[in-house]
């Protein structure tokens, strides 16, 4: 059995134009005051990979175009729709009013372990928090629930972009892979 790497042509990736006109996974991300532009770029790249609807960049979260974001986004800021919102809480409330199920990714008293989280209603919005403070409490209180990624080592959290990839895989596979 051969395990030769596939060429870019063999991968058959869509163009930015094809991406923009394609059907999207009914999931959006809300970034609550993310400090690191490398993390923001990585989230864009992950959102592209799972063909998400949109990213909301809130509070101090930097917006494209920016060289530091582009270093990790690798062009995903051109394909993934995004918009800026000054207030994460107002953004979450607006998404709820539009019919989104909104969940924060955080460690709380009554959080749902990721392996027990079921996507029961779409569209879905996932809120990712600041690298130090996490998702702000007022935003958590506005969400319909909280998802927590179980961890088994000495550290108390994953990098926000790693958390994004883990939670998106677990949620998107429920939506797209039957």
VEXVEX-764765 format. One record per residue (C-alpha): x, y, z. Coordinates in nm, 2 decimals. Layout:
residues N
PT        x        y        z
PT        X        Y        Z
...
end
This chain:
residues 178
PT        x        y        z
PT     0.00     0.00     0.00
PT     0.14     0.34    -0.11
PT     0.12     0.64     0.11
PT     0.27     0.90    -0.13
PT     0.18     1.26    -0.05
PT    -0.08     1.41    -0.28
PT     0.01     1.71    -0.50
PT    -0.18     2.03    -0.48
PT    -0.35     1.94    -0.81
PT    -0.45     1.60    -0.68
PT    -0.60     1.76    -0.37
PT    -0.85     1.94    -0.60
PT    -0.89     2.24    -0.36
PT    -1.15     2.50    -0.47
PT    -1.06     2.85    -0.56
PT    -1.15     3.15    -0.34
PT    -1.43     3.23    -0.59
PT    -1.57     2.88    -0.57
PT    -1.54     2.89    -0.19
PT    -1.74     3.21    -0.17
PT    -2.02     3.08    -0.38
PT    -2.03     2.73    -0.22
PT    -2.28     2.61     0.04
PT    -2.13     2.67     0.39
PT    -2.14     2.47     0.71
PT    -2.41     2.65     0.92
PT    -2.16     2.75     1.19
PT    -2.01     3.08     1.28
PT    -1.72     3.17     1.52
PT    -1.72     3.46     1.76
PT    -1.38     3.57     1.88
PT    -1.41     3.74     2.22
PT    -1.11     3.97     2.26
PT    -0.84     3.75     2.11
PT    -0.49     3.91     2.15
PT    -0.27     3.71     1.93
PT    -0.28     3.78     1.56
PT    -0.12     3.43     1.50
PT    -0.42     3.28     1.67
PT    -0.66     3.49     1.47
PT    -0.49     3.38     1.15
PT    -0.50     3.01     1.25
PT    -0.88     3.04     1.33
PT    -0.93     3.19     0.98
PT    -0.74     2.89     0.83
PT    -0.95     2.64     1.03
PT    -1.27     2.82     0.94
PT    -1.18     2.79     0.57
PT    -1.10     2.42     0.61
PT    -1.44     2.35     0.76
PT    -1.61     2.59     0.51
PT    -1.78     2.80     0.79
PT    -2.02     3.07     0.72
PT    -1.85     3.36     0.90
PT    -1.62     3.48     1.18
PT    -1.71     3.77     1.41
PT    -1.40     3.95     1.54
PT    -1.50     4.13     1.86
PT    -1.35     4.38     2.10
PT    -0.97     4.40     2.08
PT    -0.95     4.12     1.82
PT    -0.75     4.25     1.53
PT    -0.90     4.25     1.18
PT    -0.75     4.18     0.84
PT    -0.56     4.29     0.65
PT    -0.26     4.25     0.87
PT     0.08     4.09     0.80
PT     0.08     3.90     1.14
PT    -0.27     3.75     1.07
PT    -0.18     3.66     0.71
PT     0.13     3.46     0.82
PT    -0.09     3.19     0.97
PT    -0.41     3.24     0.77
PT    -0.23     3.17     0.45
PT    -0.50     3.35     0.24
PT    -0.80     3.23     0.44
PT    -0.89     3.60     0.51
PT    -0.97     3.63     0.14
PT    -1.21     3.33     0.14
PT    -1.38     3.34     0.48
PT    -1.64     3.60     0.54
PT    -1.58     3.81     0.85
PT    -1.70     4.12     1.02
PT    -1.60     4.33     1.33
PT    -1.82     4.39     1.63
PT    -1.71     4.62     1.91
PT    -1.91     4.43     2.17
PT    -1.90     4.05     2.19
PT    -2.22     4.05     2.41
PT    -2.41     4.25     2.15
PT    -2.28     4.02     1.87
PT    -2.40     3.71     2.07
PT    -2.74     3.87     2.14
PT    -2.78     3.96     1.77
PT    -2.69     3.60     1.66
PT    -2.94     3.46     1.91
PT    -3.21     3.70     1.77
PT    -3.12     3.55     1.42
PT    -3.19     3.20     1.55
PT    -2.84     3.08     1.62
PT    -2.78     2.83     1.90
PT    -2.49     3.00     2.08
PT    -2.23     2.81     2.29
PT    -1.92     2.94     2.46
PT    -1.61     2.72     2.47
PT    -1.50     2.75     2.83
PT    -1.45     2.57     3.16
PT    -1.75     2.64     3.39
PT    -1.95     2.46     3.66
PT    -2.21     2.31     3.43
PT    -2.02     2.29     3.11
PT    -2.09     2.00     2.86
PT    -1.79     1.78     2.80
PT    -1.72     1.80     2.43
PT    -1.77     1.42     2.38
PT    -2.13     1.46     2.51
PT    -2.22     1.77     2.30
PT    -2.48     1.70     2.04
PT    -2.56     1.95     1.76
PT    -2.93     1.96     1.80
PT    -3.02     2.29     1.63
PT    -2.86     2.49     1.35
PT    -2.73     2.74     1.28
PT    -2.47     2.72     1.55
PT    -2.24     2.99     1.69
PT    -1.93     2.91     1.89
PT    -1.76     3.17     2.11
PT    -1.39     3.15     2.17
PT    -1.23     3.36     2.44
PT    -0.92     3.56     2.52
PT    -0.60     3.37     2.57
PT    -0.57     3.47     2.94
PT    -0.92     3.56     3.06
PT    -1.12     3.32     2.84
PT    -1.48     3.41     2.74
PT    -1.61     3.70     2.95
PT    -1.87     3.60     3.21
PT    -2.14     3.83     3.07
PT    -2.10     3.65     2.73
PT    -2.11     3.31     2.90
PT    -2.43     3.41     3.07
PT    -2.59     3.51     2.74
PT    -2.50     3.18     2.57
PT    -2.73     2.89     2.55
PT    -2.47     2.66     2.70
PT    -2.10     2.60     2.75
PT    -1.88     2.33     2.59
PT    -1.56     2.21     2.76
PT    -1.28     2.01     2.61
PT    -1.16     1.75     2.86
PT    -0.79     1.76     2.94
PT    -0.57     1.51     3.12
PT    -0.24     1.68     3.18
PT    -0.10     1.95     3.40
PT    -0.21     2.25     3.20
PT    -0.55     2.40     3.24
PT    -0.62     2.51     2.89
PT    -0.54     2.46     2.52
PT    -0.42     2.74     2.29
PT    -0.73     2.91     2.15
PT    -0.66     2.81     1.79
PT    -0.60     2.45     1.90
PT    -0.93     2.46     2.09
PT    -1.10     2.59     1.78
PT    -0.98     2.30     1.57
PT    -1.08     2.04     1.82
PT    -1.43     2.18     1.88
PT    -1.49     2.24     1.51
PT    -1.39     1.89     1.42
PT    -1.63     1.74     1.68
PT    -1.92     1.96     1.58
PT    -1.88     1.98     1.20
PT    -1.84     1.60     1.17
PT    -2.19     1.57     1.33
PT    -2.33     1.80     1.07
PT    -2.15     1.69     0.75
PT    -2.03     1.33     0.80
PT    -2.32     1.10     0.83
end
